[in-house]
């Protein structure tokens, strides 16, 4: 598979993830919230909109990371897979993922303290936090290795 095809497949995957995230934000989260409001019969009615807005805000870094991933795929298509620019972009994705995971965890704890969240959801949110931290670590490792590969490629280009 050549670089153009790989870049196109990456862009298709990124677009698919973006569509899934939009469906989650626009359909799934409000539907789950409405179901929970009916199930708990007024116990958490005051928390529906603040919690929904909190979850929507948590998706902002996800969409930012998808835009950055699109830029990386574009660089791959141009033959600049191992460049310092891609290393910096991977580092930015790493920072976004770590910050979003921390924000999500702290926000869930604050909502729990305000009695707007169920303790079970806070425990369940630890899975999401773990996934966010795993993405941050993987993106940081990719940043490191892409930077090393870019440096080796620069040295190789200077050798006759």
Buried (B, 14 or more C-beta within 10 A) or exposed (E): EEBEEBBBEBBEEBEEBBEEBEEBBEEEBBEEBEEBBEEEEEEBEEBBEBBBEBBEEBBEBBBBBBEBBBBBBEBBBEEBBBBEEBBBBBBBBBBBBBEBBBBBBEBBEEBBEEEBBBEEEBEEBEEBBEEBBEBBEBBBEBBBEBBEBBEEBEEEEEEE
